[in-house]
Amino acid sequence: MPKLTLQPSGDVLELNESDGLLKQLTDAGVKIKSSCGGHATCGDCVVLVKEGGTCMTAPTFEELRLLGN
């Protein structure tokens, strides 16, 4: 099971592969702003992945559109 280390707290979460990152962070009590509720329309919930990005699924078209360059 993949693990996620949050910065700066150092808390470690075990992630499952069936739920999205936003849902898992919210379920763990981590507050991430998301005006659209995770539907890739507002761009509020952008996070920075510092290591291990190769383990993630590719971003959707909607996510890429919001991220831009």
DSSP file (Angstrom, degrees, kcal/mol; ACC not computed):
  #  RESIDUE AA STRUCTURE BP1 BP2  ACC     N-H-->O    O-->H-N    N-H-->O    O-->H-N    TCO  KAPPA ALPHA  PHI   PSI    X-CA   Y-CA   Z-CA
    1    1 A M              0   0    0      0, 0.0    15,-0.1     0, 0.0     0, 0.0   0.000 360.0 360.0 360.0 129.3    0.0    0.0    0.0
    2    2 A P        -     0   0    0      0, 0.0    13,-3.1     0, 0.0     2,-0.3  -0.286 360.0-146.6 -65.5 151.0    1.5    3.4   -1.0
    3    3 A K  E     -A   14   0A   0     11,-0.2     2,-0.4     2,-0.0    11,-0.2  -0.902   5.6-155.7-120.6 149.8    2.3    5.9    1.8
    4    4 A L  E     -A   13   0A   0      9,-2.8     9,-2.9    -2,-0.3     2,-0.6  -0.992   3.7-155.8-126.5 125.9    2.2    9.6    1.8
    5    5 A T  E     -A   12   0A   0     -2,-0.4     2,-0.3     7,-0.2     7,-0.2  -0.909  16.1-145.0-103.0 121.0    4.3   11.8    4.0
    6    6 A L     >  -     0   0    0      5,-3.1     4,-2.6    -2,-0.6     5,-0.2  -0.619  23.5-108.8 -85.8 142.1    2.7   15.3    4.7
    7    7 A Q  T  4 S+     0   0    0     -2,-0.3    -2,-0.0     1,-0.2     0, 0.0  -0.940  88.0   7.2-115.6 141.2    4.9   18.3    5.0
    8    8 A P  T  4 S+     0   0    0      0, 0.0    -1,-0.2     0, 0.0    -2,-0.0  -0.991 128.6  53.0 -92.0   0.9    5.7   20.1    7.3
    9    9 A S  T  4 S-     0   0    0      1,-0.1    -2,-0.2     2,-0.1     3,-0.1   0.822  87.5-139.5 -68.4 -31.3    4.0   17.8    9.9
   10   10 A G     <  +     0   0    0     -4,-2.6    -3,-0.1     1,-0.3    -1,-0.1   0.469  45.8 155.0  82.7   1.5    5.7   14.6    8.9
   11   11 A D        -     0   0    0     -5,-0.2    -5,-3.1    -6,-0.1     2,-0.5  -0.351  33.7-144.0 -61.1 142.8    2.4   12.7    9.3
   12   12 A V  E     -A    5   0A   0     -7,-0.2     2,-0.4    -3,-0.1    -7,-0.2  -0.950  14.0-168.4-116.0 128.7    2.3    9.5    7.2
   13   13 A L  E     -A    4   0A   0     -9,-2.9    -9,-2.8    -2,-0.5     2,-0.6  -0.930  18.6-136.2-113.7 138.0   -0.9    8.3    5.6
   14   14 A E  E     -A    3   0A   0     -2,-0.4     2,-0.3   -11,-0.2   -11,-0.2  -0.842  28.9-151.0 -89.2 125.7   -1.4    4.9    4.0
   15   15 A L        -     0   0    0    -13,-3.1     2,-0.3    -2,-0.6     6,-0.1  -0.699   5.6-145.4-100.1 147.8   -3.2    5.4    0.7
   16   16 A N        -     0   0    0     -2,-0.3     3,-0.1   -15,-0.1     8,-0.1  -0.701  17.2-130.3-102.3 165.1   -5.6    3.0   -1.1
   17   17 A E  S    S+     0   0    0     -2,-0.3    -1,-0.1     1,-0.2    -2,-0.0   0.462  96.9  64.5 -94.4  -1.1   -5.8    2.8   -4.9
   18   18 A S  S    S+     0   0    0      2,-0.1     2,-0.3     0, 0.0    -1,-0.2   0.750  95.0  57.5 -95.6 -24.9   -9.6    3.1   -5.2
   19   19 A D  S    S-     0   0    0     -3,-0.1    -3,-0.1     1,-0.1     2,-0.0  -0.782  86.0-108.9-107.4 151.3  -10.1    6.7   -3.8
   20   20 A G     >  -     0   0    0     -2,-0.3     4,-2.1     1,-0.1     5,-0.2  -0.258  30.8-109.7 -70.4 162.4   -8.7    9.9   -5.0
   21   21 A L  H  > S+     0   0    0      1,-0.2     4,-2.7     2,-0.2     5,-0.2   0.896 115.8  55.1 -62.1 -43.0   -6.1   11.8   -3.0
   22   22 A L  H  > S+     0   0    0      1,-0.2     4,-2.5     2,-0.2    -1,-0.2   0.926 109.7  46.8 -58.8 -45.7   -8.4   14.7   -2.1
   23   23 A K  H  > S+     0   0    0      1,-0.2     4,-2.9     2,-0.2    -1,-0.2   0.913 113.1  48.8 -62.6 -43.4  -10.9   12.3   -0.6
   24   24 A Q  H  X S+     0   0    0     -4,-2.1     4,-1.4     2,-0.2    -1,-0.2   0.895 112.3  47.7 -67.1 -39.1   -8.3   10.4    1.3
   25   25 A L  H  <>S+     0   0    0     -4,-2.7     5,-2.7     2,-0.2     4,-0.2   0.929 113.8  47.6 -65.3 -44.1   -6.7   13.5    2.7
   26   26 A T  H ><5S+     0   0    0     -4,-2.5     3,-1.7    -5,-0.2    -2,-0.2   0.921 110.0  52.2 -62.1 -44.7  -10.2   14.9    3.7
   27   27 A D  H 3<5S+     0   0    0     -4,-2.9    -1,-0.2     1,-0.3    -2,-0.2   0.808 107.1  54.2 -61.3 -29.7  -11.1   11.5    5.3
   28   28 A A  T 3<5S-     0   0    0     -4,-1.4    -1,-0.3    -5,-0.2    -2,-0.2   0.428 123.9-105.0 -85.1   0.9   -7.8   11.7    7.3
   29   29 A G  T < 5S+     0   0    0     -3,-1.7     2,-0.5     1,-0.3    -3,-0.2   0.583  72.8 143.4  88.6   9.9   -8.8   15.2    8.7
   30   30 A V      < -     0   0    0     -5,-2.7     2,-0.7    -6,-0.2    -1,-0.3  -0.738  48.3-133.5 -84.7 126.0   -6.4   17.1    6.4
   31   31 A K        +     0   0    0     -2,-0.5     2,-0.4    -3,-0.1    -5,-0.1  -0.721  32.5 168.8 -87.1 114.4   -8.0   20.4    5.4
   32   32 A I        -     0   0    0     -2,-0.7     2,-0.2   -10,-0.1    13,-0.1  -0.995  36.0-121.3-123.6 123.7   -7.5   21.0    1.7
   33   33 A K        +     0   0    0     -2,-0.4     2,-0.2    11,-0.3    13,-0.0  -0.447  41.1 161.5 -65.7 132.6   -9.5   23.8    0.1
   34   34 A S    >   -     0   0    0     -2,-0.2     3,-1.0    10,-0.1    -2,-0.1  -0.657  17.8-179.2-155.2  92.4  -11.8   22.6   -2.7
   35   35 A S  T 3  S+     0   0    0      1,-0.2    -1,-0.1    -2,-0.2    -2,-0.0   0.804  88.0  46.9 -63.0 -30.3  -14.6   24.8   -3.8
   36   36 A C  T 3  S-     0   0    0      0, 0.0    -1,-0.2     0, 0.0     3,-0.1   0.472 110.6-116.5 -94.4  -2.4  -15.8   22.3   -6.4
   37   37 A G  S <  S-     0   0    0     -3,-1.0    -2,-0.1     1,-0.2    -3,-0.0   0.751  74.1 -50.9  74.6  22.8  -15.7   19.2   -4.2
   38   38 A G  S    S+     0   0    0    -16,-0.0    -1,-0.2     1,-0.0   -15,-0.1   0.737 102.0 125.2  88.7  23.7  -13.0   17.5   -6.2
   39   39 A H  S    S-     0   0    0     -3,-0.1    -2,-0.1    23,-0.0    -5,-0.0   0.212  78.2-114.2-100.6  15.1  -14.5   17.7   -9.7
   40   40 A A  S    S+     0   0    0      1,-0.1    26,-0.1    23,-0.0    -3,-0.0   0.878  87.6 106.4  58.0  44.0  -11.5   19.5  -11.3
   41   41 A T  S    S+     0   0    0     25,-0.0    -1,-0.1    22,-0.0    -4,-0.0   0.562  76.0  38.2-122.7 -15.5  -13.3   22.8  -12.0
   42   42 A C  S    S-     0   0    0      0, 0.0    -8,-0.0     0, 0.0     0, 0.0   0.779  79.1-142.6-109.6 -31.5  -11.9   25.3   -9.4
   43   43 A G    >   +     0   0    0      2,-0.0     3,-0.8     1,-0.0    -9,-0.0   0.535  62.5 122.8  80.7   6.3   -8.2   24.5   -9.0
   44   44 A D  T 3   +     0   0    0      1,-0.2   -11,-0.3   -12,-0.1   -10,-0.1   0.816  64.6  58.8 -68.3 -30.9   -8.2   25.2   -5.3
   45   45 A C  T 3   +     0   0    0    -13,-0.1    -1,-0.2     2,-0.0     2,-0.1   0.146  68.4 143.4 -93.4  20.9   -6.8   21.8   -4.2
   46   46 A V    <   -     0   0    0     -3,-0.8     2,-0.3   -13,-0.0   -13,-0.1  -0.407  27.2-174.5 -62.5 129.9   -3.5   21.9   -6.1
   47   47 A V        -     0   0    0     -2,-0.1     2,-0.6   -15,-0.0    -2,-0.0  -0.871  24.0-119.2-123.6 159.2   -0.8   20.2   -4.1
   48   48 A L        -     0   0    0     -2,-0.3     2,-0.7     2,-0.0    -2,-0.0  -0.883  16.9-155.0-102.5 123.4    2.9   19.8   -4.7
   49   49 A V        +     0   0    0     -2,-0.6     4,-0.1     1,-0.2     3,-0.1  -0.878  13.7 179.1 -96.6 114.9    4.3   16.3   -5.0
   50   50 A K        +     0   0    0     -2,-0.7     2,-0.3     1,-0.2    -1,-0.2   0.802  65.0   8.5 -89.0 -31.1    8.0   16.4   -4.0
   51   51 A E  S    S+     0   0    0      1,-0.1    -1,-0.2     2,-0.0     0, 0.0  -0.981 113.9  32.8-145.7 154.8    8.9   12.7   -4.4
   52   52 A G    >   +     0   0    0     -2,-0.3     3,-2.2    -3,-0.1     4,-0.2   0.622  60.1 142.6  79.9  13.7    7.3    9.6   -5.8
   53   53 A G  G >   +     0   0    0      1,-0.3     3,-1.3     2,-0.2    -1,-0.1   0.712  62.3  71.5 -60.7 -20.0    5.3   11.2   -8.5
   54   54 A T  G 3  S+     0   0    0      1,-0.2    -1,-0.3     0, 0.0    -2,-0.0   0.666  90.0  61.6 -70.5 -14.2    6.0    8.2  -10.8
   55   55 A C  G <  S+     0   0    0     -3,-2.2    -1,-0.2     2,-0.1    -2,-0.2   0.552  89.6  92.4 -85.4  -8.5    3.7    6.2   -8.6
   56   56 A M  S <  S-     0   0    0     -3,-1.3     2,-0.1    -4,-0.2    -4,-0.0  -0.470  82.0-108.2 -88.8 156.2    0.7    8.4   -9.4
   57   57 A T        -     0   0    0     -2,-0.1    -1,-0.1     1,-0.1     3,-0.1  -0.432  49.1 -89.1 -72.7 157.6   -1.9    8.0  -12.2
   58   58 A A        -     0   0    0      1,-0.1    -1,-0.1    -2,-0.1     2,-0.0  -0.380  50.5 -99.5 -65.9 145.1   -1.6   10.4  -15.1
   59   59 A P        -     0   0    0      0, 0.0    -1,-0.1     0, 0.0     2,-0.0  -0.348  39.5-113.7 -65.2 147.8   -3.6   13.6  -14.6
   60   60 A T     >  -     0   0    0      1,-0.1     4,-2.5    -3,-0.1     5,-0.2  -0.260  28.5-103.7 -73.6 167.6   -7.0   13.8  -16.3
   61   61 A F  H  > S+     0   0    0      1,-0.2     4,-2.3     2,-0.2     5,-0.2   0.907 123.9  52.2 -57.4 -43.2   -7.6   16.2  -19.2
   62   62 A E  H  > S+     0   0    0      2,-0.2     4,-1.8     1,-0.2    -1,-0.2   0.895 109.7  48.8 -62.3 -41.2   -9.6   18.4  -16.8
   63   63 A E  H  > S+     0   0    0      1,-0.2     4,-2.3     2,-0.2    -2,-0.2   0.924 111.5  49.0 -65.2 -44.3   -6.7   18.5  -14.3
   64   64 A L  H  X S+     0   0    0     -4,-2.5     4,-2.2     1,-0.2    -2,-0.2   0.889 108.1  54.6 -62.1 -39.4   -4.2   19.4  -17.0
   65   65 A R  H  < S+     0   0    0     -4,-2.3    -1,-0.2     1,-0.2    -2,-0.2   0.901 111.4  44.9 -61.5 -41.4   -6.5   22.2  -18.3
   66   66 A L  H  < S+     0   0    0     -4,-1.8    -2,-0.2     1,-0.2    -1,-0.2   0.876 113.2  50.0 -70.3 -37.7   -6.6   23.7  -14.8
   67   67 A L  H  < S+     0   0    0     -4,-2.3    -2,-0.2     1,-0.2    -1,-0.2   0.837  83.0 175.5 -71.3 -33.0   -2.8   23.3  -14.2
   68   68 A G     <        0   0    0     -4,-2.2    -1,-0.2     1,-0.3    -2,-0.1  -0.371 360.0 360.0  62.8-138.6   -1.9   24.9  -17.4
   69   69 A N              0   0    0     -4,-0.1    -1,-0.3    -2,-0.1    -2,-0.1   0.469 360.0 360.0 -80.2 360.0    1.9   25.4  -17.8
